[in-house]
Structures are given as structure tokens and as C-alpha cells.
Amino acid sequence: MRKETHWMQQLCAGETTAWSQLLDYWNPRLYSYVIYNGATEAETERLIQAILSEVVQAVVGCLPVANLTVLIFSIAYQQILRYRAQTLDPALKQLPPALQPTDPD
């Protein structure tokens, strides 16, 4: 958690190396997450760009978020829901499998 708070501070300060680290660290993770949730190869690239663009806007605006992971996955989740609502078969318009609530039984 401390590392993420420090990373957010660096991003808010506009440190170039922090942005490079963000891209290096998050690009493969976001790719896996988006592909897993049903996007095509071309759409995955577009969605990753949209996700990272929203992250940049949030960070540049210095949104008070201590956990960068939560911020990024929240944005990714919303982007995937929008993508599904616009493009997929109605049967697939549901929560991404990785985020569906589990039954307590």
C-alpha cells in the first residue's frame, strides 16, 4: 500500500519515470483482464488505451486515491461493462466473470 501511495504521489507530480513504470507494469495486466472478459484483439487495444486515458485524467486531477490498483481496476471494470453494453450479444451482457459475487452457500 505504501508503494502505491508513493507511486500516486510521483504520478501527480508528473514524474516521467513513474508514468513509464505505470505503462510497463499495467499494460500486460490490463491486456489479460480485458481479453479474459471477451474483447477481441483490436478492441482490447482500444479498451486499454481508454482505460489508461481515464487513469491519466484521474491522476492528473489528483483524485484522492491511495490505492492505484483499485483505481485502475475500477476504471477497467467500467470500460468492460460499457464495451459489453455496446457490442456483445445480450446473453453476454453480465458482470465480468472475475467480478461476479459468489454465492455464500
LOFI-748809 format. One line per field, with one value per residue (C-alpha): residue number from 1; residue in three letters; x, y, z. Coordinates in pm, whole numbers, padded with zeros to 5 digits, m for minus. Layout:
residues N
num = (NUM, ...)
residuo = (Ala, ...)
u = (X, ...)
v = (Y, ...)
w = (Z, ...)
This chain:
residues 105
num = (1, 2, 3, 4, 5, 6, 7, 8, 9, 10, 11, 12, 13, 14, 15, 16, 17, 18, 19, 20, 21, 22, 23, 24, 25, 26, 27, 28, 29, 30, 31, 32, 33, 34, 35, 36, 37, 38, 39, 40, 41, 42, 43, 44, 45, 46, 47, 48, 49, 50, 51, 52, 53, 54, 55, 56, 57, 58, 59, 60, 61, 62, 63, 64, 65, 66, 67, 68, 69, 70, 71, 72, 73, 74, 75, 76, 77, 78, 79, 80, 81, 82, 83, 84, 85, 86, 87, 88, 89, 90, 91, 92, 93, 94, 95, 96, 97, 98, 99, 100, 101, 102, 103, 104, 105)
residuo = (Met, Arg, Lys, Glu, Thr, His, Trp, Met, Gln, Gln, Leu, Cys, Ala, Gly, Glu, Thr, Thr, Ala, Trp, Ser, Gln, Leu, Leu, Asp, Tyr, Trp, Asn, Pro, Arg, Leu, Tyr, Ser, Tyr, Val, Ile, Tyr, Asn, Gly, Ala, Thr, Glu, Ala, Glu, Thr, Glu, Arg, Leu, Ile, Gln, Ala, Ile, Leu, Ser, Glu, Val, Val, Gln, Ala, Val, Val, Gly, Cys, Leu, Pro, Val, Ala, Asn, Leu, Thr, Val, Leu, Ile, Phe, Ser, Ile, Ala, Tyr, Gln, Gln, Ile, Leu, Arg, Tyr, Arg, Ala, Gln, Thr, Leu, Asp, Pro, Ala, Leu, Lys, Gln, Leu, Pro, Pro, Ala, Leu, Gln, Pro, Thr, Asp, Pro, Asp)
u = (00000, 00283, 00441, 00114, 00067, 00421, 00359, 00042, 00239, 00501, 00232, 00057, 00391, 00427, 00742, 00814, 00967, 00654, 00439, 00677, 00657, 00279, 00265, 00523, 00351, m00016, m00025, 00015, m00222, m00491, m00445, m00506, m00805, m00972, m00910, m01039, m01361, m01436, m01290, m01134, m00768, m00842, m01098, m00857, m00603, m00871, m01005, m00658, m00599, m00935, m00859, m00515, m00656, m00907, m00630, m00423, m00721, m00785, m00421, m00359, m00666, m00503, m00808, m00752, m00693, m00441, m00471, m00370, m00475, m00832, m00844, m00718, m00939, m01244, m01188, m01119, m01436, m01647, m01488, m01563, m01924, m01962, m01799, m02035, m02338, m02247, m02115, m02186, m02470, m02741, m02665, m02314, m02424, m02347, m02083, m01737, m01681, m01387, m01606, m01932, m02038, m02000, m02286, m02222, m02355)
v = (00000, 00241, 00176, 00261, 00581, 00687, 00593, 00807, 01100, 01062, 01044, 01353, 01533, 01442, 01233, 01075, 00759, 00697, 00709, 00469, 00229, 00256, 00154, m00123, m00269, m00230, m00290, m00672, m00699, m00495, m00691, m01019, m00880, m00734, m01039, m01267, m01069, m01126, m00844, m00906, m00829, m00496, m00399, m00495, m00242, 00027, m00052, m00045, 00298, 00418, 00276, 00434, 00762, 00768, 00681, 00973, 01208, 01087, 01113, 01450, 01577, 01436, 01234, 01140, 00766, 00583, 00252, 00270, m00091, m00019, 00292, 00111, m00196, 00020, 00207, m00116, m00273, 00024, 00021, m00350, m00301, m00020, m00236, m00525, m00299, m00161, m00460, m00800, m01043, m00977, m01315, m01190, m00861, m00951, m00878, m00984, m01336, m01231, m00981, m01172, m01206, m01554, m01744, m01785, m02144)
w = (00000, 00082, m00255, m00434, m00233, m00322, m00686, m00692, m00548, m00820, m01090, m00954, m00957, m01327, m01293, m01631, m01487, m01280, m01596, m01774, m01480, m01484, m01851, m01814, m01509, m01606, m01981, m01963, m01665, m01836, m02158, m01976, m01788, m02097, m02319, m02042, m02035, m02402, m02607, m02947, m03006, m03174, m02911, m02633, m02757, m02782, m02435, m02279, m02430, m02296, m01950, m01934, m02062, m01776, m01530, m01658, m01621, m01266, m01163, m01329, m01149, m00834, m00742, m00376, m00419, m00205, m00390, m00754, m00819, m00708, m00926, m01236, m01198, m01122, m01446, m01636, m01498, m01610, m01956, m01997, m01891, m02148, m02414, m02342, m02340, m02682, m02870, m02731, m02759, m02498, m02336, m02259, m02103, m01745, m01487, m01597, m01456, m01242, m01057, m01012, m00650, m00510, m00352, 00023, 00025)
